[in-house]
Amino acid sequence: QFLMANKLDTAMWISRLFTVYCSALFVLPLLGLHEAASFYQRALLANALTSALRLHQRLPHFQLSRAFLAQALLEDSCHYLLYSLIFVNSYPVTMSIFPVLLFSLLHAATYTRKVLDARSSNSLPFLRNLLEKLSANQQNILKFIACNEIFLMPATVFMLFSGQGSLLQPFIYYRFLTLRYSSRRNPYCRTLFTELRIVVEHLIMKPACPVFVRRLCLSSISFISRLAPTVA
């Protein structure tokens, strides 16, 4: 009754579980490397479906207007719908599947707890214990996802020069990264950029750091800072 009363949430729960399943079979290619590539694509398609359903839940009344598009781009679900479309037809990259896998795992775990509570307050204690451990590490998982989002930017450029990516992919991914940086719900991308900047500046200011490396890093920091969007 609980699942039928929350059909849209249940559909997203099932698609997230399927995303976790496909992502796991890509990361751990138990069925062979050829099958792993197809699971990569299935995971991203399932994530695109989940993101589209979540976006529909957040903005139920679709309008073909600039105002609606601007509002949609503020939603994290829209960001990851774009993310899935960027990588779904690209060369499989293990780094790109981790955000999809971990976000799906976190959200699926949250809804699984609701399903268990609807069934019985003491049902499946072993599974509840696993879900509690996952919830306790949520902040570290979100930081790891943000780290993946950041380092995928140079990875897309490397893929372009190695012949495994398209010319448009780095530019579209840069747009995705600016959306993540400006996210209202998830500040971890901004936090990681700040922390990485502090760490790099601390290292290059040491006397042992060569002058040309220091200048190169400072120029890179200045360039990246200029590219960062303004956050309200």
Summary of the structure (lengths in Angstrom):
residues: 232
radius of gyration: 19.9
end to end distance: 42.5
largest distance: 67.0
contacts: 648
relative contact order: 0.09
helix: 77%
strand: 0%
